[in-house]
């Protein structure tokens, strides 16, 4: 079958750029919290930093599991089964409700995790209040995540982008009101200054606002009528099982990724303040640049799943190769820019010359890490389009925990490489993961071709 390459590239980029902007908007909320809490006091900054780390660890696994809605709904959409798309959405809401219970409990009672992190008593108290406020927004946050993945599946990510862009615009005034107790300006009484915990309450309020806008669109926008989305319906055992079988290992993969990165950060913290600060700069740069391959991976997954639903596996494979090629091109360009701009980038993050010097020395490893991280990200998303998630989770566990954390510890402390050892091991880990996922994908395609020719 002849495929218009330019048309497919346009489709990938058209779906990818709103996802990219959405992710940056969500990321901006965390940056605003850090900046505003830091202006108030060091204790507030520490409470927000620790609280947001705990929230991210809890939320990212649940969010990853809900990503299963996207490839399943996209296959139905590609096949023209519009009511099946709606049924996937309804079962996705039931799945979100199931995931809500452990997620909300973990956030409402974070004491054990905070004690394990070793936070000072005043910081732990602030982080605990921050997390309890965020727990109030967890139902809305999970519902909106399901709404986000559903819209990606039906190639309509721009509406989610617009809702997410409203978040940072609401964040600043809400934080101003809640951090310092100026609620009277809004006619609110009796809350008082919440400090860093106010950032958690503003996050919850934004989650409910986003969910409210999403629900209003579902009910009013004629686009959604074709899917017959009204009501929750009843739990469907077969459909829920399909979502769980794909979603739980996807969530596990996200947790492995986040836990490995967080553990690396905690272990580097033992190397001193300057080394910790430099590694934090490297981590922030790596997280920011990751947003582009994350968006491209999501877009590639959706289009591949739609083509598979339309019984066009050859076109799905063609789109997968295009997605990989585009992601690699952008990753190499990003790595080049990191290398060329390493000094101004470091000084943009810090005015401390010692921290900047260490950060500059880490940026070459960050550039290499980014290239392989981009590849493994897109490969993992492509495999999800074919509903393959368990084997990638195993590959991630071995690569990120074994090579990344274990190898990093040996290089940092056995050979004395300190933070450089961890970042070298992290780059090697994502290279191993990318290689394993690529081999897995090629083997699956070969088996698919063999079945097709039999």
TITORKOL-57366 format. One line per 4 residues: number of its first residue (from 0); their letters; for each residue y, x, z negated of C-alpha. Coordinates in Angstrom, 1 decimal. Layout:
N
NUM	a	Y:X:Z | ...
//
This chain:
454
0	xxxx	0.0:0.0:0.0 | 3.4:1.4:1.0 | 5.9:1.6:-1.9 | 9.6:1.9:-1.5
4	xxxx	10.2:5.0:-3.6 | 14.0:4.5:-3.9 | 13.6:0.9:-4.9 | 11.2:1.8:-7.6
8	xxxx	13.5:4.5:-8.9 | 16.3:2.0:-9.0 | 14.1:-0.4:-10.9 | 13.2:2.3:-13.5
12	xxxx	16.8:3.3:-14.0 | 18.1:-0.3:-14.1 | 15.6:-1.1:-16.9 | 16.0:2.3:-18.6
16	xxxx	19.8:2.6:-19.0 | 20.3:-0.6:-21.1 | 17.4:0.5:-23.4 | 19.1:3.9:-23.7
20	xxxx	22.5:2.4:-24.7 | 20.7:0.1:-27.1 | 19.0:3.0:-28.9 | 22.2:4.9:-29.1
24	xxxx	23.9:1.9:-30.6 | 21.2:1.5:-33.3 | 21.4:5.2:-34.0 | 25.2:4.9:-34.4
28	xxxx	24.7:2.6:-37.4 | 23.0:5.4:-39.3 | 25.7:7.9:-38.3 | 28.4:5.5:-39.6
32	xxxx	26.5:5.0:-42.9 | 26.2:8.8:-43.4 | 29.8:9.5:-42.6 | 31.2:6.7:-44.7
36	xxxx	28.9:7.3:-47.7 | 29.7:11.0:-47.5 | 33.5:10.3:-47.8 | 32.9:8.3:-51.0
40	xxxx	30.8:10.8:-53.0 | 27.9:13.3:-52.7 | 25.7:11.0:-54.8 | 26.3:8.1:-52.4
44	xxxx	25.6:10.3:-49.4 | 22.3:11.5:-51.0 | 21.3:7.9:-51.9 | 21.9:6.8:-48.3
48	xxxx	20.1:9.8:-46.8 | 17.0:9.4:-49.0 | 17.1:5.6:-48.7 | 17.4:5.6:-45.0
52	xxxx	14.6:8.1:-44.7 | 12.3:5.9:-46.7 | 13.4:2.8:-44.7 | 12.8:4.7:-41.4
56	xxxx	9.3:5.7:-42.4 | 8.4:2.1:-43.4 | 10.2:0.4:-40.5 | 9.1:2.7:-37.7
60	xxxx	5.4:2.0:-38.1 | 6.0:-1.8:-38.2 | 8.4:-1.5:-35.2 | 5.8:0.5:-33.3
64	xxxx	3.1:-2.1:-33.9 | 5.4:-4.8:-32.5 | 5.9:-2.7:-29.3 | 2.5:-4.1:-28.3
68	xxxx	4.2:-7.3:-27.2 | 5.9:-5.4:-24.3 | 2.9:-4.2:-22.2 | 0.9:-7.4:-22.8
72	xxxx	3.7:-9.8:-22.0 | 4.7:-7.6:-19.0 | 1.2:-7.8:-17.5 | 1.4:-11.6:-17.8
76	xxxx	4.9:-11.6:-16.3 | 3.8:-9.4:-13.4 | 0.9:-11.9:-12.8 | 3.3:-14.9:-12.8
80	xxxx	1.7:-16.4:-15.9 | 4.9:-17.5:-17.5 | 3.4:-19.7:-20.2 | 1.1:-16.8:-21.2
84	xxxx	4.2:-14.7:-21.6 | 5.6:-17.4:-24.0 | 2.3:-17.5:-25.9 | 2.4:-13.7:-26.3
88	xxxx	5.9:-14.1:-27.8 | 4.7:-16.7:-30.2 | 1.8:-14.7:-31.4 | 4.1:-11.7:-31.7
92	xxxx	6.2:-13.6:-34.2 | 3.0:-14.3:-36.2 | 2.2:-10.6:-36.0 | 5.8:-9.8:-37.3
96	xxxx	5.2:-12.2:-40.2 | 1.9:-10.5:-41.1 | 3.7:-7.0:-41.0 | 6.6:-8.3:-43.0
100	xxxx	4.6:-8.6:-46.2 | 3.7:-4.9:-46.7 | 7.0:-3.8:-45.2 | 9.2:-5.9:-47.5
104	xxxx	7.1:-4.9:-50.6 | 7.4:-1.2:-49.8 | 11.2:-1.5:-49.6 | 11.6:-3.8:-52.6
108	xxxx	9.6:-1.6:-54.8 | 10.3:2.0:-53.6 | 10.0:3.7:-57.0 | 6.7:5.6:-56.4
112	xxxx	8.0:7.0:-53.1 | 11.4:8.0:-54.5 | 9.7:9.8:-57.4 | 7.4:11.6:-55.0
116	xxxx	10.6:12.8:-53.1 | 11.9:14.1:-56.4 | 15.4:12.5:-56.2 | 17.8:12.9:-59.1
120	xxxx	17.9:9.7:-61.4 | 21.4:8.6:-60.2 | 20.6:9.2:-56.6 | 17.2:7.4:-57.0
124	xxxx	18.9:4.4:-58.5 | 21.4:4.2:-55.6 | 18.6:4.7:-53.0 | 16.5:2.0:-54.7
128	xxxx	19.4:-0.5:-54.6 | 20.0:0.4:-51.0 | 16.4:-0.3:-50.1 | 16.3:-3.6:-51.9
132	xxxx	19.3:-4.8:-49.9 | 17.6:-3.6:-46.7 | 14.5:-5.5:-47.7 | 16.5:-8.7:-47.5
136	xxxx	17.1:-8.0:-43.8 | 13.5:-7.1:-43.0 | 12.5:-10.6:-41.7 | 15.4:-10.6:-39.3
140	xxxx	14.9:-6.9:-38.3 | 11.2:-7.5:-37.4 | 12.0:-10.7:-35.6 | 14.7:-9.0:-33.6
144	xxxx	12.4:-6.1:-32.7 | 9.9:-8.7:-31.3 | 12.8:-10.2:-29.4 | 13.7:-6.8:-28.1
148	xxxx	10.3:-5.9:-26.8 | 9.9:-9.4:-25.3 | 13.1:-9.0:-23.3 | 12.1:-5.5:-22.1
152	xxxx	8.7:-7.0:-20.9 | 10.5:-9.6:-18.7 | 13.0:-7.0:-17.4 | 16.0:-8.4:-19.3
156	xxxx	17.1:-5.6:-21.6 | 20.9:-5.9:-21.1 | 21.2:-8.9:-23.4 | 19.7:-6.9:-26.2
160	xxxx	22.0:-4.0:-25.4 | 25.0:-6.2:-25.8 | 23.8:-7.5:-29.2 | 23.0:-4.0:-30.4
164	xxxx	26.5:-2.8:-29.3 | 28.0:-5.4:-31.7 | 26.2:-3.6:-34.6 | 28.4:-0.5:-34.9
168	xxxx	31.5:-2.7:-34.5 | 30.4:-4.8:-37.5 | 29.2:-1.7:-39.4 | 32.6:-0.1:-40.1
172	xxxx	34.4:-3.2:-41.6 | 31.3:-4.3:-43.5 | 30.9:-0.9:-45.0 | 34.6:-0.7:-45.9
176	xxxx	34.2:-4.0:-47.8 | 30.9:-3.4:-49.5 | 31.1:0.3:-50.4 | 34.4:0.1:-52.4
180	xxxx	34.4:-3.5:-53.7 | 37.2:-4.9:-51.6 | 35.3:-8.1:-50.9 | 38.3:-10.2:-52.1
184	xxxx	39.9:-9.4:-48.8 | 37.2:-11.6:-47.2 | 37.3:-14.3:-49.9 | 34.2:-13.0:-51.7
188	xxxx	34.1:-12.6:-55.5 | 31.9:-11.0:-58.0 | 30.0:-8.4:-56.0 | 32.0:-5.4:-57.0
192	xxxx	31.8:-1.9:-55.5 | 28.2:-1.2:-54.3 | 28.7:2.4:-53.3 | 26.1:3.8:-50.9
196	xxxx	23.9:0.8:-51.5 | 26.5:-1.3:-49.7 | 25.4:0.4:-46.5 | 22.0:-1.2:-47.1
200	xxxx	23.5:-4.7:-47.5 | 25.6:-4.3:-44.3 | 22.4:-3.3:-42.4 | 20.7:-6.4:-43.6
204	xxxx	23.7:-8.6:-42.7 | 23.8:-7.0:-39.2 | 20.0:-7.6:-38.8 | 20.5:-11.3:-39.6
208	xxxx	23.5:-11.6:-37.3 | 21.5:-10.0:-34.4 | 18.5:-12.3:-35.0 | 20.9:-15.3:-35.1
212	xxxx	22.4:-14.3:-31.7 | 18.9:-13.8:-30.3 | 17.7:-17.2:-31.5 | 20.8:-18.9:-30.1
216	xxxx	20.1:-17.3:-26.7 | 16.5:-18.3:-26.7 | 17.5:-21.9:-27.2 | 20.5:-22.1:-24.9
220	xxxx	19.9:-19.6:-22.0 | 18.1:-21.4:-19.1 | 16.4:-18.1:-18.2 | 13.9:-18.5:-21.2
224	xxxx	12.9:-22.1:-20.3 | 10.2:-20.9:-17.9 | 8.3:-19.4:-20.8 | 8.1:-22.6:-22.9
228	xxxx	9.1:-20.7:-26.1 | 9.8:-23.6:-28.3 | 8.3:-23.5:-31.8 | 5.9:-21.0:-33.3
232	xxxx	2.7:-22.7:-32.4 | -0.4:-21.9:-34.2 | -2.0:-18.5:-34.8 | -4.3:-17.7:-31.9
236	xxxx	-7.1:-15.5:-33.1 | -7.9:-13.9:-29.7 | -4.2:-13.3:-28.8 | -3.4:-11.9:-32.3
240	xxxx	-6.4:-9.7:-32.1 | -5.3:-8.3:-28.7 | -1.8:-7.6:-30.2 | -3.2:-6.0:-33.3
244	xxxx	-5.8:-3.8:-31.5 | -3.1:-2.4:-29.3 | -0.2:-2.5:-31.8 | -1.7:-1.0:-35.0
248	xxxx	-2.7:2.3:-33.4 | 0.8:2.3:-31.7 | 2.4:1.9:-35.1 | 0.1:4.6:-36.5
252	xxxx	1.3:6.9:-33.7 | 4.9:6.3:-34.6 | 4.1:6.9:-38.3 | 2.3:10.2:-37.5
256	xxxx	5.3:11.3:-35.5 | 7.9:10.4:-38.2 | 5.8:11.7:-41.1 | 5.2:15.1:-39.4
260	xxxx	8.9:15.5:-38.8 | 9.9:14.4:-42.3 | 7.3:16.7:-43.9 | 8.6:19.6:-41.8
264	xxxx	12.1:18.9:-43.1 | 10.9:18.8:-46.7 | 9.0:22.0:-46.3 | 11.9:23.8:-44.6
268	xxxx	14.1:22.7:-47.6 | 12.3:25.3:-49.7 | 13.8:28.1:-47.5 | 17.3:27.8:-48.9
272	xxxx	20.5:25.8:-48.2 | 21.6:27.6:-45.0 | 18.2:27.4:-43.4 | 17.9:23.7:-44.4
276	xxxx	21.3:22.9:-43.0 | 20.6:24.7:-39.7 | 17.2:23.0:-39.3 | 18.9:19.6:-40.0
280	xxxx	21.3:20.3:-37.1 | 18.4:21.2:-34.9 | 16.6:18.0:-35.9 | 19.7:15.9:-35.3
284	xxxx	20.1:17.3:-31.8 | 16.4:16.8:-31.0 | 16.5:13.2:-32.2 | 19.7:12.4:-30.2
288	xxxx	18.3:13.9:-27.0 | 15.0:12.1:-27.5 | 16.7:8.7:-26.9 | 16.7:9.3:-23.1
292	xxxx	13.0:9.9:-22.6 | 12.3:7.1:-25.1 | 14.2:4.7:-22.9 | 12.6:6.0:-19.7
296	xxxx	9.1:5.8:-21.3 | 9.7:2.2:-22.3 | 11.0:1.3:-18.8 | 8.0:3.0:-17.2
300	xxxx	5.5:1.2:-19.4 | 7.0:-2.2:-18.6 | 7.1:-1.7:-14.8 | 3.5:-0.2:-14.8
304	xxxx	2.3:-3.2:-16.9 | 4.0:-5.6:-14.5 | 2.3:-4.0:-11.5 | -1.0:-4.1:-13.3
308	xxxx	-0.6:-7.8:-14.0 | 0.2:-8.3:-10.3 | -3.2:-6.6:-9.5 | -1.4:-3.5:-8.0
312	xxxx	-2.9:-0.5:-9.8 | -1.9:1.9:-7.0 | 1.7:0.9:-7.4 | 1.4:1.1:-11.2
316	xxxx	0.2:4.7:-10.8 | 3.0:5.5:-8.3 | 5.5:4.2:-10.8 | 3.9:6.2:-13.6
320	xxxx	4.3:9.4:-11.6 | 7.9:8.5:-10.8 | 8.7:7.9:-14.5 | 7.1:11.2:-15.4
324	xxxx	9.1:13.1:-12.7 | 12.4:11.5:-13.7 | 11.8:12.2:-17.4 | 10.9:15.8:-16.6
328	xxxx	14.0:16.3:-14.5 | 16.3:14.9:-17.1 | 14.5:16.9:-19.9 | 14.9:20.2:-18.0
332	xxxx	18.6:19.5:-17.4 | 19.0:18.6:-21.1 | 17.2:21.9:-22.1 | 19.5:23.9:-19.8
336	xxxx	22.6:22.2:-21.3 | 21.4:23.0:-24.8 | 21.0:26.6:-23.8 | 24.4:26.9:-22.2
340	xxxx	26.3:25.0:-24.9 | 24.4:26.3:-27.9 | 27.5:27.9:-29.6 | 29.9:24.9:-29.2
344	xxxx	27.1:22.5:-30.2 | 26.4:24.4:-33.4 | 30.1:24.6:-34.4 | 30.5:20.9:-33.6
348	xxxx	28.0:20.2:-36.4 | 29.2:22.8:-39.0 | 32.1:25.1:-39.9 | 29.8:27.5:-41.9
352	xxxx	29.3:30.6:-39.7 | 25.9:31.5:-41.4 | 24.5:28.0:-40.8 | 25.8:28.0:-37.2
356	xxxx	24.2:31.3:-36.5 | 20.8:30.1:-37.7 | 21.2:26.9:-35.7 | 22.0:28.8:-32.5
360	xxxx	18.9:30.8:-33.0 | 16.8:27.6:-33.3 | 18.3:25.9:-30.2 | 16.0:27.7:-27.7
364	xxxx	13.1:26.3:-29.6 | 14.7:22.8:-29.6 | 15.2:23.0:-25.8 | 11.5:23.8:-25.3
368	xxxx	10.5:21.2:-27.9 | 12.6:18.6:-26.0 | 10.9:19.2:-22.6 | 7.4:18.7:-24.0
372	xxxx	8.5:15.9:-26.3 | 9.9:14.0:-23.3 | 6.6:14.4:-21.4 | 4.4:13.3:-24.3
376	xxxx	6.7:10.3:-25.0 | 6.5:9.0:-21.4 | 2.8:9.7:-21.1 | 2.1:7.7:-24.3
380	xxxx	4.1:4.8:-23.0 | 2.2:4.9:-19.6 | -1.1:4.8:-21.5 | 0.1:1.7:-23.4
384	xxxx	0.7:0.0:-20.0 | -3.1:0.4:-19.5 | -3.6:-0.8:-23.1 | -4.8:2.6:-24.3
388	xxxx	-3.6:3.4:-27.8 | -6.4:4.6:-30.1 | -7.2:7.9:-28.4 | -3.4:8.8:-28.1
392	xxxx	-3.1:8.2:-31.9 | -6.0:10.7:-32.5 | -4.4:13.3:-30.2 | -1.0:12.9:-32.0
396	xxxx	-2.7:13.3:-35.4 | -4.4:16.5:-34.4 | -1.4:17.9:-32.6 | 1.5:17.0:-34.9
400	xxxx	-0.2:17.3:-38.3 | -2.6:20.1:-37.4 | -0.7:22.3:-35.0 | 2.8:21.2:-36.0
404	xxxx	2.8:20.9:-39.8 | -0.2:23.2:-40.5 | 0.7:25.8:-38.0 | 4.4:25.7:-39.0
408	xxxx	3.5:26.3:-42.6 | 1.4:29.3:-41.7 | 4.1:30.8:-39.4 | 6.9:30.0:-41.8
412	xxxx	5.2:31.4:-44.9 | 2.3:33.5:-43.7 | 4.4:35.5:-41.1 | 7.8:34.9:-42.7
416	xxxx	9.4:33.1:-39.7 | 10.9:30.4:-42.0 | 12.5:27.5:-40.0 | 11.8:29.2:-36.7
420	xxxx	8.1:29.1:-37.5 | 8.2:25.3:-38.0 | 10.2:24.7:-34.8 | 7.9:27.0:-32.8
424	xxxx	4.9:25.1:-34.1 | 6.6:21.8:-33.4 | 7.2:22.8:-29.8 | 3.6:23.9:-29.5
428	xxxx	2.4:20.7:-31.1 | 4.2:18.4:-28.6 | 3.0:20.6:-25.8 | -0.6:20.1:-27.0
432	xxxx	0.0:16.4:-27.3 | 1.4:16.1:-23.8 | -1.5:18.1:-22.4 | -4.1:15.9:-24.2
436	xxxx	-2.3:12.7:-23.1 | -2.1:13.9:-19.5 | -5.8:14.7:-19.4 | -6.6:11.3:-21.0
440	xxxx	-4.5:9.5:-18.4 | -6.1:11.3:-15.4 | -9.6:10.6:-16.7 | -8.8:6.9:-17.1
444	xxxx	-7.4:6.8:-13.6 | -10.4:8.5:-12.2 | -12.7:6.0:-13.9 | -10.5:3.2:-12.6
448	xxxx	-10.8:4.5:-9.1 | -14.6:4.9:-9.5 | -14.9:1.2:-10.6 | -12.7:0.1:-7.7
452	xx	-14.8:1.9:-5.1 | -18.1:0.8:-6.6
//
